[in-house]
Structures are given as C-alpha cells and as structure tokens.
Amino acid sequence: MDATRLVSALALTIVLSGAALAEDAALLLGNDRYQSLGRVSQAGDSLRSGRALEGLGFDVIALRNGDADETRDALVQLLDRSASAERMLVVLTGHFVTDGTRSWFLTADAGRPGIFAMDRTAVSVESILSVLARLPGNAILLLGAEPDENAPLDPWLRQGIGALDVPQGVSVLRGDIRAINDLLGSQLSRPGVDLAGALASSRAITVEGFLPRQFIISPGAAEPVAPSGDEPAWRLALAADTLDAYRAYLRRYPDGYHADEAEQIIAEIIAEPNRADRLAEAALGLTLDQRRDIQNDLTILSYNTRGVDGIFGPGTRRAILNWQQENGYPQTTYLNAEQISRLDAQARLRAMQLEAEAERRRAEAARLDRTYWEETGALGSEAGYRAYLERYPDGLYSEAAADALQLIDADKRRQAQGRDRAAWDDARSADTVASYQAYLRRFPDGVFRPDAESRIAALTQQSREQATMAEAADAEARLNLNPLTMRLVEIRLAQLGLDTGQVDGRFDESTRRAIRRYQRDRELPVTGYLDDLTLVRLLAGAVPFSGR
C-alpha cells in the first residue's frame, strides 16, 4: 500500500509539538561505516535529529556505527522503556538483507551475511516490529536502505528489505536513506507539522501498516478517533476484499469512517484487473524454495525466467504469462494452486522426455565415436591419435589418445638432437602460438613438427572461443554455487556415466569435460560451464533439491 493511498484514505495528520514527556521513547541506529561491508552514504545522518526529538519530549537512544554488543545494549534499553512508553519511534538506516520473507539490519561489525550465518551481528526487523506492536496506534518504524535493493548475496539472501508482516497498529515508513533522513529531519522532528501533504506527494516514501486518522506525538495528545458503528460492515468488506463488497459498504455508509479508504481501494481494484489473482497467489505463501521450483519447471519447459533465484521479477512473470497463454489460462502472470500442479506435472514429464532423447543421442554419438576411433587412434599411430582428438576432443577415447601422445612425445625427446629438443622445450614452456611458430621456423622438419602444428591449431581455436568461454565462466559465477551443490552436480554427472574424477565440490578439468559431454548429448551450448538451463536440466532427475 503506497503513501498516497494511506494518506488520502486515512487523512493522516502527524503533529509534533514540544514539551517534556519522558515516556516517549526513540531509538536511532545509523550505520554508514562497516568493517567488512561497503560504506552506506548518509546512513549516520539520521542521528542528527536526536536533539530535536529530545526537544519534543522523547527519551532518545542514538547509536552510530554500533557493533553487535553496542547494538544489543541499545535494543535492551528500548525494550526496557517500551513497558512504560506511550509512544515509540525507531529509525534504522544502513545495510539490510532479506530472504524474501524475513529481513535483518546489519551491525557495523557484520561480515558477509549468509542464510546460515545470521548471527548476533544481524538484528531481526520482525523482532523490532514485535516490540513496537506493544503500543498499537502509537508506534512508528522508519527504515532507510540503499536504493540498489535485490543485489544478490548468496542464493538465499539479497540486499534490501523484504515483505513485512506489519503488526496491527504499527506504522512502517520506508524508502532510500536520503528520503528517510529528509523526512526525519525536516518533518518528524519539527513541532506542529502536518505530514499529510508531504507524504501524499512523495513517491520516495512507502507507508505500510495501520495509521489512525490522527497520530499526535506531543504532550496532551488528542484521543484517537473512535470507530463509528460501521466497523462490522467494514470488516466484512475487508474479508471479502471484492469490488462488490466495498461498493456495498459505501451504499450503506456513504459517509462512513472508512468511506475514503473504500473509494481508494475500489479505484485500485479497477486499475489493477489482475488484483484478485495477485492476492490469490500471495495467499499461497510460496516459500523461496517453492518459487525456485516453479522457475525450474518453467525453465525445463523452455520458458526463460532470466534466473532461478526464487524472486518473481519481470522475467519470471513474463515466463508465467507465456505458459498461461500456451495452456489456455487467463494471462494474469500470477499462479494458483491448480496451475502450479499442472506446471510441475508438465515439467516432470518433459524432463523425462529430454533425458530419453539425450540417451538416444548419446548412444548414437558413442557408436560414431567408436567407429572413428577404430579407423584412427586404434591403429596406434601418432597421426591417428591426433586425427581422433581433432574430431573428438572430449570423446570416449580422448584420455587414452592424449596419454599415448604423451608417451610418443617423451620418446621423441629421447631421440631428438639436443638443439631440437631444447627449442621444443622452450616452445612448450611458453605455450603460445608465437613460440610454436618460432620452433617451426628454426626446425621446419623437426621431430616435434606435428606437435607444434597441432598445438597452434588448438590455441588458435581457443583464442576464437575465449570471449565465449569468459562469458560462460561469468554466467556460472553468477549462480553462486556452494560446495554442496557442486558435489551434487558431480554426483549427478557420475550417475549419468560421466566421469568427473574425485567428487569433492571442486570443478577441475575432469568435471569440465563431463559437463561438456553432458551439454553435447543434450544439444545445449557446449562450454564446460554451468548456466541456469544446464543446472536445471542436470538436477531435474536428481534427489530433491532445496537451493544453491
């Protein structure tokens, strides 16, 4: 719910006036210098409003760049004061992380956060909301985060603040740090300020939760406006949450306590034709893993989600829309339980079909591989080995051919003249096209001429593919694979008869060769590196997979 809706619907007025009131408590935590994480510009500026808030009667707890122990002490003080406080204001500015359903504020000594490494240097935003819930109607939480939200930290966490389940009676205002500081310094800390106009015209501040018609932080505050007799009817309208329900409320109570809000919601429903579908999907309470599973299913069915991260961004919504169009569903971009079940069934069937097709291609490729080997490498000649490796660099007999060529090379070194051998060793040491060309100029009929020509061809091909390989390596790095998932990849490849060497969660040349063979048999881009499509296809038949 945005600021305009809340302000226009509830006619929000926040008036601050000065006088002593010891039972109002404020906590200001601003972290702009982190020991291990990046700096957060202006995050500490929120503390500048502390003196002004004290002048308005707040007992202010202010901490800049506090470590875990200092932050804990500040939170304990807030908890102690919440028992007698009439109103509370909490301001957090700095680094936040979220798994989508929970959010944490990081203390200044926090290291790189991980889903299983959220230790005492991470303050739960939900816990702070629970404390504020003790003062319904008289508690405000301001959250200032960096504008670059959704930056990934690991497969389960991202930078920023996730969805908040705001307790009844708590008001949450959030935005980027500059906007929160401006609101705090120019509005909230000034006496007699009417915030309605400021928030209604601001797109930088998002307001969530309950805000009464009048929220006065001052001595002698006005009593809250009591709900009128239309409250039961309004609760029924909220429970139904439909256009007809809100219109029925307005017909019965055209000047009711919630009339403005009802009209605003009606306008939003009309402006958002798929609102009911969005709310229905939200009601499913899909976890991050369940969202990843849906993205996996869409990817297997060739609908590009632009990432398998559990975050339903524009790429995933577009993929859902395309799937709905192909399957005769209303094109809402939101899924219900029936659609998720059908999608999963289709993906499981398609995964089995793809593996069956891959097995047929693998068997045919192996037959052609063996036939070619019998006519080349099996004859035991250097030319035969080189011809085989040129055609099948990752073939069934590629390791045998490479080992045989090493033995031949060692024999050549024993037989070669001293100058020829020394020149070849120099070329091999540099291992560049130029070094091998230099060897051929000196010894055009040298013992190692076939080796030099073969290596020149291989390096030239590598140079052509260098940009593609670098892009593939970057794509794999963006997956943020952990050692557990890397071992699962190696185990899955071994189950498919593809030798990865030692299963240790480290991708060496044996693993890369196995990945290339897997990609070749499934007509995927052959790079030896994992991307979303290769990973989803590879793990589709593995044991249940709960994230990267």
C-alpha positions as CSV (number, residue, x, y, z in Angstrom):
1,M,0.0,0.0,0.0
2,D,1.7,3.3,-1.0
3,A,1.8,6.6,0.8
4,T,-0.8,8.3,-1.4
5,R,-3.4,5.7,-0.6
6,L,-2.8,5.7,3.1
7,V,-2.8,9.5,3.4
8,S,-5.8,10.1,1.2
9,A,-7.8,7.2,2.7
10,L,-7.0,7.9,6.3
11,A,-6.4,11.7,6.2
12,L,-3.1,11.2,8.1
13,T,-2.0,14.0,10.3
14,I,1.1,13.7,12.3
15,V,1.6,16.7,14.6
16,L,4.7,17.1,16.7
17,S,4.9,19.8,19.4
18,G,7.4,20.4,22.0
19,A,7.2,19.8,25.7
20,A,8.8,17.3,28.1
21,L,7.3,13.8,28.0
22,A,9.7,11.2,29.4
23,E,7.5,8.3,28.5
24,D,8.0,8.7,24.7
25,A,11.0,6.6,23.5
26,A,13.0,6.9,20.3
27,L,15.8,4.6,19.0
28,L,18.1,5.8,16.2
29,L,20.5,3.3,14.7
30,G,22.6,4.6,11.8
31,N,25.5,2.6,10.3
32,D,27.5,4.2,7.5
33,R,30.9,2.6,8.1
34,Y,31.1,-1.2,8.1
35,Q,34.2,-3.1,9.0
36,S,33.8,-5.7,6.2
37,L,30.9,-4.5,4.0
38,G,30.8,-1.4,1.9
39,R,30.1,2.1,3.2
40,V,26.5,3.4,3.2
41,S,26.4,7.1,2.3
42,Q,24.5,9.3,4.7
43,A,23.2,6.4,6.9
44,G,24.6,8.0,10.0
45,D,22.9,11.3,9.3
46,S,19.7,10.1,10.9
47,L,21.2,10.7,14.3
48,R,21.3,14.4,13.7
49,S,17.6,14.5,14.6
50,G,18.2,13.1,18.1
51,R,18.4,16.5,19.8
52,A,15.3,17.8,18.1
53,L,13.4,14.7,19.1
54,E,14.6,15.2,22.7
55,G,13.1,18.7,22.5
56,L,9.8,17.1,21.6
57,G,9.8,15.1,24.7
58,F,11.5,11.8,23.5
59,D,13.9,9.8,25.6
60,V,16.4,9.2,22.7
61,I,18.7,6.3,22.3
62,A,21.2,7.1,19.5
63,L,23.9,4.8,18.2
64,R,26.1,5.4,15.1
65,N,28.1,2.5,13.6
66,G,27.4,0.3,16.6
67,D,28.9,-3.2,16.8
68,A,26.9,-6.2,17.9
69,D,27.3,-5.6,21.6
70,E,26.6,-1.9,21.5
71,T,23.5,-2.5,19.3
72,R,22.3,-5.2,21.6
73,D,22.6,-2.9,24.6
74,A,20.6,-0.2,22.7
75,L,17.9,-2.7,21.9
76,V,17.7,-3.8,25.5
77,Q,17.3,-0.2,26.6
78,L,14.4,0.2,24.1
79,L,12.8,-3.0,25.4
80,D,13.0,-1.8,29.0
81,R,11.5,1.6,28.1
82,S,8.7,0.1,26.0
83,A,7.0,-1.1,29.2
84,S,6.2,2.5,30.2
85,A,6.4,4.4,26.9
86,E,3.3,6.0,25.5
87,R,4.7,6.3,22.0
88,M,7.8,4.8,20.3
89,L,9.8,5.8,17.2
90,V,12.5,3.5,15.8
91,V,14.8,4.6,12.9
92,L,17.2,2.1,11.2
93,T,19.4,3.3,8.4
94,G,22.2,1.2,6.8
95,H,22.7,-2.3,5.3
96,F,19.7,-4.6,5.3
97,V,19.4,-8.2,4.0
98,T,16.4,-10.4,3.3
99,D,15.4,-13.9,2.3
100,G,12.1,-12.5,0.9
101,T,10.0,-13.2,4.0
102,R,12.4,-12.1,6.8
103,S,14.6,-9.0,7.0
104,W,17.7,-8.1,9.1
105,F,19.5,-4.9,9.9
106,L,23.3,-5.4,10.0
107,T,25.5,-4.0,12.7
108,A,28.8,-2.3,11.8
109,D,30.9,-5.3,12.6
110,A,28.9,-7.7,10.4
111,G,30.7,-9.9,7.9
112,R,29.4,-11.2,4.6
113,P,25.9,-12.5,5.6
114,G,24.7,-16.0,4.7
115,I,21.4,-17.8,5.3
116,F,23.0,-19.9,8.0
117,A,25.4,-17.2,9.2
118,M,22.9,-14.6,10.5
119,D,24.5,-14.3,13.9
120,R,24.3,-11.6,16.6
121,T,25.5,-9.0,14.1
122,A,22.1,-9.2,12.4
123,V,19.1,-7.6,14.0
124,S,15.7,-9.0,13.1
125,V,13.3,-6.4,11.8
126,E,10.4,-8.7,12.6
127,S,11.6,-8.7,16.3
128,I,11.6,-4.9,16.4
129,L,8.1,-4.9,14.9
130,S,7.0,-7.3,17.7
131,V,8.3,-4.8,20.3
132,L,6.5,-1.9,18.6
133,A,3.3,-3.9,18.5
134,R,3.0,-3.4,22.3
135,L,1.9,0.2,21.5
136,P,-0.8,-0.2,18.8
137,G,-1.6,3.1,17.2
138,N,1.4,4.8,18.8
139,A,4.5,3.2,17.2
140,I,6.4,4.2,14.0
141,L,9.3,2.3,12.4
142,L,11.4,4.2,9.8
143,L,13.6,2.0,7.5
144,G,16.3,3.6,5.3
145,A,18.0,1.2,2.9
146,E,20.3,1.6,0.0
147,P,18.5,2.2,-3.3
148,D,20.2,-0.7,-5.0
149,E,18.0,-3.4,-3.5
150,N,17.8,-7.0,-4.7
151,A,21.6,-7.3,-5.2
152,P,22.3,-11.0,-4.6
153,L,24.5,-12.0,-1.6
154,D,24.1,-15.8,-1.9
155,P,21.4,-18.0,-3.4
156,W,19.1,-17.4,-0.5
157,L,19.7,-13.8,0.5
158,R,19.6,-10.4,-1.3
159,Q,20.4,-6.9,-0.2
160,G,17.5,-4.8,1.0
161,I,14.2,-5.2,2.9
162,G,11.7,-7.9,2.1
163,A,8.0,-8.1,2.5
164,L,7.0,-7.2,6.1
165,D,4.1,-8.6,8.1
166,V,3.3,-5.4,9.9
167,P,1.5,-6.0,13.3
168,Q,-1.8,-4.3,13.8
169,G,-1.4,-0.7,15.0
170,V,2.2,-0.3,13.8
171,S,3.1,2.2,11.1
172,V,6.2,1.5,8.9
173,L,7.7,4.2,6.6
174,R,10.5,3.1,4.4
175,G,12.5,4.4,1.5
176,D,16.1,5.2,0.5
177,I,18.3,6.7,3.1
178,R,18.2,10.2,1.8
179,A,14.4,10.2,1.8
180,I,14.2,8.9,5.3
181,N,16.7,11.4,6.6
182,D,14.8,14.2,4.9
183,L,11.5,13.1,6.4
184,L,13.1,12.7,9.8
185,G,15.0,16.0,9.8
186,S,12.5,18.3,8.0
187,Q,9.2,16.8,9.1
188,L,9.1,14.4,12.0
189,S,11.4,16.4,14.3
190,R,9.6,19.7,13.8
191,P,6.7,20.8,16.1
192,G,3.3,21.4,14.6
193,V,4.0,19.8,11.2
194,D,1.2,18.4,9.1
195,L,2.7,15.5,7.2
196,A,-0.4,14.6,5.1
197,G,0.6,16.8,2.1
198,A,4.3,15.8,2.3
199,L,3.6,12.0,2.2
200,A,0.8,12.2,-0.3
201,S,3.1,13.9,-2.8
202,S,6.2,11.8,-2.0
203,R,7.0,8.8,-4.2
204,A,10.2,8.2,-2.2
205,I,8.4,7.0,0.9
206,T,6.3,3.9,1.2
207,V,3.9,3.6,4.1
208,E,2.7,0.2,5.4
209,G,0.6,-0.9,8.3
210,F,-2.1,0.8,10.3
211,L,-2.2,4.6,10.6
212,P,-5.0,6.2,12.6
213,R,-6.8,9.3,11.3
214,Q,-4.8,11.4,13.8
215,F,-1.4,10.5,15.2
216,I,-0.1,13.2,17.5
217,I,3.3,12.8,19.1
218,S,3.0,15.5,21.8
219,P,2.1,16.1,25.4
220,G,-1.7,16.2,25.8
221,A,-2.3,14.3,22.6
222,A,-5.8,14.2,21.3
223,E,-7.6,11.0,22.0
224,P,-7.8,8.6,19.0
225,V,-11.0,9.0,17.0
226,A,-13.2,6.1,17.9
227,P,-14.6,3.9,15.1
228,S,-18.2,4.5,14.2
229,G,-20.9,1.9,14.1
230,D,-19.9,0.9,10.6
231,E,-16.9,-1.1,11.8
232,P,-18.6,-4.6,11.5
233,A,-19.6,-3.8,7.9
234,W,-16.1,-2.6,7.1
235,R,-14.6,-5.8,8.5
236,L,-16.9,-7.8,6.3
237,A,-15.9,-5.8,3.2
238,L,-12.2,-6.3,4.1
239,A,-12.8,-10.1,4.5
240,A,-14.4,-10.3,1.1
241,D,-12.0,-7.9,-0.5
242,T,-14.0,-7.5,-3.7
243,L,-15.3,-4.7,-5.8
244,D,-18.9,-5.5,-4.9
245,A,-18.1,-5.8,-1.2
246,Y,-16.6,-2.3,-1.0
247,R,-19.4,-0.8,-3.1
248,A,-21.9,-2.4,-0.8
249,Y,-20.2,-0.8,2.2
250,L,-20.4,2.6,0.5
251,R,-24.0,2.2,-0.3
252,R,-24.8,1.5,3.3
253,Y,-22.4,4.0,4.8
254,P,-21.7,6.7,2.2
255,D,-20.1,9.0,4.9
256,G,-18.7,6.1,7.0
257,Y,-15.4,6.1,8.9
258,H,-13.8,4.1,6.1
259,A,-15.5,5.7,3.1
260,D,-12.4,7.4,1.7
261,E,-10.4,4.1,2.0
262,A,-13.2,2.1,0.4
263,E,-13.2,4.5,-2.6
264,Q,-9.5,4.3,-2.9
265,I,-9.5,0.5,-2.8
266,I,-12.2,0.5,-5.4
267,A,-10.1,2.7,-7.7
268,E,-7.1,0.4,-7.2
269,I,-9.2,-2.7,-8.0
270,I,-10.4,-1.1,-11.2
271,A,-6.9,0.0,-12.1
272,E,-5.4,-3.5,-11.4
273,P,-7.5,-6.0,-13.3
274,N,-5.5,-9.0,-12.0
275,R,-5.6,-7.9,-8.4
276,A,-7.6,-11.0,-7.3
277,D,-5.1,-13.3,-9.0
278,R,-2.2,-11.5,-7.3
279,L,-3.8,-11.8,-3.9
280,A,-4.7,-15.5,-4.5
281,E,-1.0,-16.2,-5.3
282,A,0.1,-14.3,-2.3
283,A,-2.3,-16.3,-0.1
284,L,-0.4,-19.5,-1.1
285,G,2.5,-18.2,0.9
286,L,5.1,-19.7,-1.5
287,T,8.5,-20.1,0.1
288,L,11.7,-19.1,-1.7
289,D,12.4,-22.8,-2.4
290,Q,8.9,-23.3,-3.9
291,R,9.4,-20.3,-6.1
292,R,12.7,-21.7,-7.3
293,D,10.9,-25.0,-8.1
294,I,8.4,-23.1,-10.2
295,Q,11.3,-21.3,-12.0
296,N,13.0,-24.7,-12.6
297,D,9.8,-26.1,-14.1
298,L,9.3,-23.1,-16.4
299,T,13.0,-23.3,-17.5
300,I,12.7,-27.1,-18.3
301,L,9.7,-26.2,-20.4
302,S,11.8,-23.6,-22.3
303,Y,10.2,-20.5,-20.7
304,N,13.0,-18.2,-19.9
305,T,12.7,-16.8,-16.3
306,R,16.0,-14.9,-16.6
307,G,17.3,-16.6,-13.5
308,V,16.5,-19.3,-10.9
309,D,16.7,-17.3,-7.7
310,G,13.2,-17.6,-6.1
311,I,12.4,-14.0,-6.9
312,F,9.5,-13.5,-9.2
313,G,10.7,-10.5,-11.2
314,P,9.7,-9.3,-14.7
315,G,11.5,-12.3,-16.4
316,T,9.5,-14.9,-14.3
317,R,6.2,-13.0,-14.7
318,R,6.7,-12.9,-18.5
319,A,7.5,-16.7,-18.5
320,I,4.3,-17.4,-16.5
321,L,2.3,-15.3,-18.8
322,N,3.6,-17.2,-21.9
323,W,2.9,-20.5,-20.2
324,Q,-0.6,-19.5,-19.3
325,Q,-1.2,-18.4,-22.9
326,E,0.0,-21.7,-24.2
327,N,-2.2,-23.7,-21.8
328,G,-5.4,-21.7,-22.2
329,Y,-5.4,-19.9,-18.8
330,P,-6.2,-16.2,-18.3
331,Q,-2.9,-14.4,-18.8
332,T,-2.6,-12.8,-15.4
333,T,1.2,-13.6,-14.7
334,Y,0.1,-15.0,-11.3
335,L,-0.3,-18.7,-10.5
336,N,-2.9,-20.5,-8.4
337,A,-2.5,-24.0,-6.9
338,E,-4.1,-25.8,-9.9
339,Q,-1.7,-24.1,-12.3
340,I,1.3,-24.8,-10.2
341,S,0.3,-28.5,-10.1
342,R,-0.1,-28.7,-13.8
343,L,3.1,-26.8,-14.5
344,D,5.0,-29.2,-12.2
345,A,3.5,-32.3,-13.9
346,Q,4.4,-30.9,-17.4
347,A,7.9,-30.2,-16.3
348,R,8.4,-33.7,-14.8
349,L,7.2,-35.3,-18.0
350,R,9.3,-33.0,-20.1
351,A,12.4,-33.8,-18.0
352,M,11.9,-37.5,-18.6
353,Q,11.4,-36.9,-22.3
354,L,14.5,-34.8,-22.6
355,E,16.6,-37.4,-20.8
356,A,15.3,-40.2,-23.1
357,E,16.1,-38.1,-26.1
358,A,19.6,-37.3,-24.7
359,E,20.2,-41.0,-24.1
360,R,19.4,-41.8,-27.7
361,R,21.7,-39.1,-28.9
362,R,24.5,-40.3,-26.5
363,A,24.2,-43.9,-27.7
364,E,24.4,-42.8,-31.4
365,A,27.3,-40.4,-30.7
366,A,29.1,-43.2,-28.8
367,R,28.6,-45.5,-31.8
368,L,30.1,-42.9,-34.2
369,D,32.9,-42.2,-31.7
370,R,33.9,-45.9,-31.5
371,T,33.8,-46.2,-35.3
372,Y,36.0,-43.2,-35.8
373,W,38.5,-44.5,-33.1
374,E,38.7,-47.9,-34.9
375,E,39.8,-46.1,-38.1
376,T,42.2,-43.6,-36.4
377,G,43.5,-43.9,-32.8
378,A,43.1,-47.7,-32.5
379,L,45.7,-48.1,-35.2
380,G,48.3,-46.9,-32.8
381,S,49.9,-44.1,-34.9
382,E,50.6,-40.6,-33.9
383,A,48.6,-39.3,-36.9
384,G,45.7,-41.5,-35.9
385,Y,45.7,-40.2,-32.3
386,R,45.8,-36.6,-33.5
387,A,43.1,-37.1,-36.1
388,Y,40.9,-38.7,-33.4
389,L,41.4,-35.8,-30.9
390,E,40.8,-33.2,-33.5
391,R,37.4,-34.7,-34.2
392,Y,36.6,-35.8,-30.6
393,P,38.5,-33.7,-28.1
394,D,36.1,-34.9,-25.3
395,G,35.5,-38.3,-26.9
396,L,35.3,-41.7,-25.3
397,Y,39.0,-42.4,-26.0
398,S,40.3,-38.8,-25.7
399,E,42.2,-39.5,-22.5
400,A,43.7,-42.7,-24.0
401,A,44.8,-40.8,-27.1
402,A,46.2,-37.9,-25.0
403,D,48.2,-40.4,-22.8
404,A,49.5,-42.1,-25.9
405,L,50.7,-38.8,-27.4
406,Q,52.5,-38.0,-24.2
407,L,54.4,-41.3,-24.5
408,I,55.2,-40.6,-28.1
409,D,56.4,-37.1,-27.2
410,A,58.6,-38.5,-24.4
411,D,60.1,-41.0,-27.0
412,K,60.7,-38.2,-29.5
413,R,62.6,-36.2,-26.8
414,R,64.9,-39.1,-26.2
415,Q,65.6,-39.4,-29.9
416,A,65.7,-35.7,-30.8
417,Q,69.0,-33.9,-31.2
418,G,69.9,-31.6,-28.4
419,R,69.2,-28.3,-30.1
420,D,65.8,-29.6,-31.5
421,R,64.8,-30.8,-28.0
422,A,65.9,-27.6,-26.3
423,A,63.9,-25.5,-28.8
424,W,60.8,-27.6,-28.3
425,D,61.1,-27.4,-24.5
426,D,61.3,-23.6,-24.8
427,A,58.2,-23.6,-27.1
428,R,56.3,-25.8,-24.7
429,S,57.3,-23.7,-21.7
430,A,55.8,-20.5,-23.4
431,D,52.9,-22.5,-24.9
432,T,51.9,-19.7,-27.3
433,V,51.2,-19.6,-31.0
434,A,54.2,-17.4,-31.4
435,S,56.5,-19.8,-29.5
436,Y,55.5,-22.8,-31.7
437,Q,55.8,-20.8,-34.9
438,A,59.3,-19.8,-33.8
439,Y,60.1,-23.5,-33.3
440,L,58.9,-24.4,-36.8
441,R,61.0,-21.6,-38.3
442,R,64.1,-23.0,-36.7
443,F,63.3,-26.6,-37.3
444,P,60.8,-26.9,-40.2
445,D,61.5,-30.6,-40.3
446,G,62.0,-31.1,-36.6
447,V,60.9,-34.1,-34.7
448,F,58.2,-32.1,-32.9
449,R,56.7,-30.5,-36.0
450,P,53.3,-32.4,-35.8
451,D,53.1,-31.5,-32.1
452,A,53.8,-27.8,-32.9
453,E,51.2,-27.7,-35.7
454,S,48.6,-29.4,-33.5
455,R,49.2,-27.1,-30.6
456,I,49.0,-24.0,-32.9
457,A,45.6,-25.2,-34.2
458,A,44.3,-25.8,-30.6
459,L,45.5,-22.4,-29.3
460,T,44.0,-20.6,-32.3
461,Q,40.7,-22.3,-31.7
462,Q,40.9,-21.4,-28.0
463,S,41.5,-17.8,-28.9
464,R,38.4,-17.7,-31.1
465,E,36.4,-19.1,-28.2
466,Q,38.0,-17.0,-25.5
467,A,35.2,-14.4,-25.3
468,T,32.5,-17.1,-25.3
469,M,34.3,-19.1,-22.5
470,A,34.8,-15.9,-20.5
471,E,31.1,-15.2,-20.7
472,A,30.2,-18.8,-19.8
473,A,32.5,-18.6,-16.8
474,D,30.9,-15.4,-15.6
475,A,27.4,-16.9,-16.0
476,E,28.5,-19.8,-13.8
477,A,30.0,-17.5,-11.2
478,R,26.7,-15.6,-11.0
479,L,25.0,-18.8,-10.0
480,N,26.9,-18.6,-6.6
481,L,27.1,-22.3,-6.4
482,N,28.1,-23.6,-2.9
483,P,30.3,-26.7,-2.4
484,L,27.2,-28.9,-1.5
485,T,25.5,-28.1,-4.8
486,M,28.8,-28.6,-6.7
487,R,29.1,-32.0,-5.2
488,L,25.5,-32.8,-6.1
489,V,26.4,-31.8,-9.7
490,E,29.4,-34.1,-9.7
491,I,27.3,-37.0,-8.3
492,R,24.6,-36.5,-10.9
493,L,27.1,-36.5,-13.7
494,A,28.6,-39.7,-12.3
495,Q,25.1,-41.2,-12.2
496,L,24.8,-40.5,-15.9
497,G,28.1,-42.3,-16.6
498,L,30.2,-39.2,-17.0
499,D,33.5,-39.3,-15.1
500,T,34.1,-36.2,-13.1
501,G,37.2,-37.5,-11.2
502,Q,37.1,-37.1,-7.4
503,V,33.7,-35.9,-6.1
504,D,34.9,-33.0,-3.9
505,G,32.9,-30.0,-4.9
506,R,35.7,-28.5,-7.0
507,F,35.3,-28.3,-10.8
508,D,38.6,-29.4,-12.3
509,E,39.3,-30.4,-15.9
510,S,37.7,-33.8,-15.5
511,T,34.5,-32.1,-14.3
512,R,34.6,-29.6,-17.1
513,R,35.0,-32.4,-19.6
514,A,32.0,-34.3,-18.1
515,I,29.9,-31.1,-18.3
516,R,30.8,-30.6,-21.9
517,R,29.8,-34.2,-22.7
518,Y,26.5,-33.7,-20.9
519,Q,25.8,-30.5,-22.8
520,R,26.8,-32.1,-26.1
521,D,24.4,-35.0,-25.7
522,R,21.5,-32.6,-24.8
523,E,22.2,-30.1,-27.6
524,L,23.0,-27.4,-25.1
525,P,25.7,-24.8,-25.7
526,V,29.0,-26.8,-25.1
527,T,31.1,-24.7,-22.8
528,G,32.0,-26.9,-19.8
529,Y,30.4,-24.3,-17.6
530,L,27.0,-24.3,-15.9
531,D,24.3,-21.9,-16.6
532,D,20.7,-21.8,-15.4
533,L,19.4,-24.1,-18.1
534,T,22.2,-26.7,-17.8
535,L,21.9,-26.7,-14.0
536,V,18.1,-27.1,-14.1
537,R,18.2,-29.9,-16.7
538,L,21.0,-31.6,-14.8
539,L,19.4,-31.6,-11.4
540,A,15.9,-32.3,-12.7
541,G,16.4,-36.0,-12.2
542,A,18.4,-35.7,-9.0
543,V,17.3,-36.1,-5.4
544,P,15.1,-33.3,-4.1
545,F,17.0,-30.0,-4.4
546,S,16.5,-27.2,-2.0
547,G,18.5,-24.4,-3.3
548,R,22.0,-23.5,-4.5
